[in-house]
Amino acid sequence: MELPSLDILLFLIAIGFVAAFVDSVVGGGGIIALPALMMTGLPPSMALGTNKLGGTLSSLTSTISFLSSGKINGKLVLALFPLSFAGSALGTYTVHLLPSSFLRPIVVGMLVVILIYTLFKKNWNGAGEPLPLTPARIAAIGFCALALGYYDGFFGPGTGSFLLFLFLLLGYDFVGASANAKVLNFASNVASLGSFFYFKSVHIGYGLPMGLAMIAGAIVGSQVAIRQGSKYVKPLFIGVTTLLIGKQLWDVFHG
């Protein structure tokens, strides 16, 4: 296992903490962590797999933190967990067969719609009441969990934001939506990480130090979200979604 130099190690620890802090609340930590890993000289496939190692540790830590808040709907997320897991495993396998670049324009459009809807939706103020789970809603949620799991394994950017938005549409407040979304994000991360390990695309020497820093960042971020509520989560969600849109547009116009 090749260990990073001291300067790279400190860089990965700092970036990992910040990325997990953001990701634990609203998702989108990959737009911070992935470019940082590529800056260290890792090839793209290895950077993707190494980022999944840190992301899995971060999402697991956030899930545990949110469990104590009482914001997680255990029955619902346990039913959706295998769908998100299976979708992600299939998506990661598919990425070795097809290029993922064609998804980028679609992602940009979806993120723009989410951002506009969130800006104009006034009653997501922390007092959300989940909608009753009718058979039609259960089927729709199951399909979304499978599809977003596949998307996370196949492409990835914005998965946390899409999951959070899904639970917002179900009537959860921002903190509740973030808590439930993080469980499904953990499922897709685990499946994708296993696939990257199978393809030998995870750098343990870089991923473990970053992952440990991500655990600390996830603890701090989730606790701040629980205590501060929607007045903190909503602005961060809007900011991260805006950054995701900018990042995807940059990639579209710069190849």
C-alpha positions in Angstrom: 0.0 0.0 0.0 1.6 3.2 -1.2 1.4 6.0 1.5 1.0 9.6 0.5 3.6 12.2 1.3 3.1 14.5 4.3 1.8 17.4 2.2 -0.6 15.2 0.3 -1.7 13.6 3.5 -2.6 16.9 5.1 -4.3 18.1 1.9 -6.5 14.9 1.8 -7.4 15.2 5.5 -8.5 18.9 5.1 -10.4 18.3 1.9 -12.0 15.1 3.4 -13.3 16.9 6.4 -14.9 19.8 4.4 -16.4 17.4 1.8 -18.0 15.2 4.4 -19.3 18.1 6.4 -21.2 19.3 3.3 -22.1 15.8 2.1 -23.5 14.7 5.5 -26.2 17.4 5.2 -27.2 17.9 1.6 -24.9 15.6 -0.5 -22.6 16.9 -3.2 -19.3 16.3 -1.3 -18.0 14.6 -4.4 -17.6 17.9 -6.2 -15.0 18.8 -3.5 -13.4 15.4 -2.9 -13.1 14.0 -6.4 -11.2 16.9 -8.0 -8.9 17.0 -5.0 -8.0 13.3 -5.4 -7.3 13.9 -9.1 -5.0 16.8 -8.2 -2.8 14.3 -6.3 -2.1 12.5 -9.6 -4.5 9.5 -9.3 -6.0 8.4 -12.7 -9.7 9.1 -13.0 -10.9 5.6 -12.4 -8.7 5.2 -9.3 -9.9 8.7 -8.1 -13.5 7.6 -8.5 -13.1 4.4 -6.5 -11.0 6.1 -3.8 -13.6 8.8 -3.5 -16.3 6.1 -3.0 -14.3 4.7 -0.1 -14.4 8.0 1.7 -18.0 8.6 0.7 -19.1 5.3 2.1 -17.4 6.0 5.5 -19.0 9.5 5.5 -22.5 8.3 4.7 -22.3 5.5 7.3 -21.2 8.0 9.9 -24.0 10.4 9.0 -26.6 7.6 9.1 -25.5 6.6 12.6 -25.6 10.3 13.7 -29.1 10.9 12.3 -30.4 7.7 13.9 -30.2 9.3 17.3 -32.2 12.3 16.1 -35.4 10.3 15.4 -35.6 11.7 11.9 -35.1 8.5 10.0 -38.2 6.5 8.9 -36.7 3.1 9.6 -39.5 1.0 8.0 -39.4 3.0 4.7 -35.6 3.2 4.3 -35.1 -0.4 5.1 -37.6 -1.3 2.3 -35.8 1.0 -0.1 -32.2 0.1 0.9 -31.9 -3.1 -1.3 -33.3 -1.2 -4.3 -30.7 1.5 -4.0 -28.0 -1.1 -3.4 -29.0 -3.2 -6.4 -29.3 -0.2 -8.7 -25.9 1.1 -7.8 -24.2 -2.2 -8.4 -25.8 -2.4 -11.8 -24.9 1.2 -12.6 -21.2 0.7 -11.6 -21.1 -2.4 -13.8 -22.7 -0.5 -16.7 -20.1 2.3 -16.5 -17.5 -0.2 -17.7 -19.6 -0.8 -20.8 -20.9 2.6 -21.7 -19.6 6.2 -21.5 -21.4 8.2 -18.8 -20.8 11.6 -20.5 -24.1 11.6 -22.3 -25.9 11.9 -18.9 -24.4 15.2 -18.1 -26.9 17.5 -20.0 -29.8 15.6 -18.4 -28.3 16.1 -15.0 -27.8 19.8 -15.5 -31.5 20.2 -16.5 -32.8 18.2 -13.5 -30.6 20.2 -11.1 -31.8 23.5 -12.5 -35.5 22.4 -12.0 -34.7 21.3 -8.4 -33.0 24.6 -7.7 -35.8 26.7 -9.1 -38.5 24.6 -7.3 -36.6 24.9 -3.9 -36.2 28.7 -4.2 -39.9 29.2 -4.8 -41.2 26.6 -2.4 -41.9 28.6 0.8 -43.2 26.0 3.3 -40.1 23.8 3.7 -39.3 25.5 7.0 -38.7 22.5 9.3 -42.3 21.7 10.0 -42.9 19.2 7.2 -45.4 16.4 7.6 -44.7 13.2 5.6 -47.4 12.3 3.1 -49.3 9.0 3.6 -47.7 6.1 1.7 -50.4 5.0 -0.7 -49.6 2.0 -3.0 -49.0 4.4 -5.9 -46.5 6.4 -3.9 -44.7 3.3 -2.6 -44.2 2.1 -6.2 -43.0 5.5 -7.3 -40.6 5.8 -4.4 -39.3 2.3 -5.0 -38.6 3.1 -8.7 -36.8 6.4 -7.7 -34.6 4.5 -5.2 -33.6 2.0 -7.8 -33.1 4.6 -10.5 -31.1 7.0 -8.3 -29.0 4.0 -7.0 -28.2 3.2 -10.7 -27.4 6.8 -11.4 -25.0 6.9 -8.4 -23.2 3.9 -9.6 -23.1 4.9 -13.2 -22.4 8.7 -12.9 -22.8 10.1 -9.4 -22.8 13.9 -9.2 -25.8 15.2 -7.4 -27.1 11.9 -6.1 -27.4 13.2 -2.5 -29.3 16.3 -3.7 -31.7 14.2 -5.8 -32.4 11.9 -2.8 -32.9 14.8 -0.5 -35.3 16.4 -3.0 -37.2 13.1 -3.3 -37.9 13.1 0.5 -38.8 16.8 0.4 -41.5 16.0 -2.1 -42.8 13.3 0.3 -43.4 16.0 2.8 -40.4 15.7 5.1 -38.6 18.8 6.4 -35.0 19.5 5.3 -33.4 17.7 8.3 -35.7 14.7 8.0 -35.2 14.5 4.2 -31.4 14.7 4.7 -31.5 11.9 7.3 -33.5 9.5 5.2 -31.6 10.4 2.0 -28.3 9.6 3.7 -29.4 6.0 4.4 -30.1 5.4 0.7 -26.9 7.2 -0.3 -25.0 4.8 2.0 -26.6 1.8 0.3 -25.6 3.0 -3.2 -22.1 3.9 -1.9 -21.5 0.4 -0.5 -22.6 -1.3 -3.6 -20.5 1.0 -5.8 -17.4 0.7 -3.5 -17.6 -3.1 -3.7 -17.6 -2.9 -7.5 -14.6 -0.6 -7.5 -12.7 -3.0 -5.2 -13.5 -5.8 -7.6 -12.1 -3.8 -10.5 -9.0 -2.9 -8.3 -9.8 0.9 -8.6 -9.4 1.9 -4.9 -6.2 3.4 -3.5 -6.2 2.4 0.1 -3.2 4.5 1.0 -5.0 7.7 -0.1 -8.6 6.6 0.7 -8.2 5.6 4.4 -6.7 8.9 5.7 -9.3 10.9 3.7 -12.0 8.5 4.9 -11.0 9.0 8.6 -11.2 12.8 8.1 -14.6 12.3 6.4 -15.9 10.5 9.5 -15.0 13.5 11.6 -16.6 15.9 9.1 -19.7 13.8 8.9 -20.2 13.8 12.6 -19.8 17.6 12.9 -22.0 18.3 9.8 -24.9 16.0 10.8 -24.9 17.3 14.4 -25.0 20.9 13.1 -27.9 20.1 10.8 -29.9 18.4 13.6 -29.4 21.3 15.9 -29.8 24.2 13.5 -32.6 22.7 11.4 -33.8 24.0 8.0 -32.5 27.5 8.5 -29.0 25.9 8.0 -29.8 23.0 5.7 -31.9 24.8 3.1 -29.3 27.6 2.2 -26.5 24.9 2.1 -28.7 22.8 -0.2 -29.2 25.7 -2.5 -25.5 26.6 -2.5 -24.4 23.0 -3.2 -27.0 22.5 -6.0 -25.8 25.8 -7.6 -22.2 24.5 -7.5 -23.2 21.2 -9.0 -24.9 23.0 -11.9 -21.8 25.1 -12.4 -19.5 22.1 -12.3 -21.6 20.1 -14.8 -21.9 23.1 -17.2 -18.1 23.6 -17.0 -17.5 20.0 -17.9 -20.0 20.2 -20.8 -18.3 23.2 -22.4 -14.7 22.2 -21.6 -14.9 18.6 -22.6 
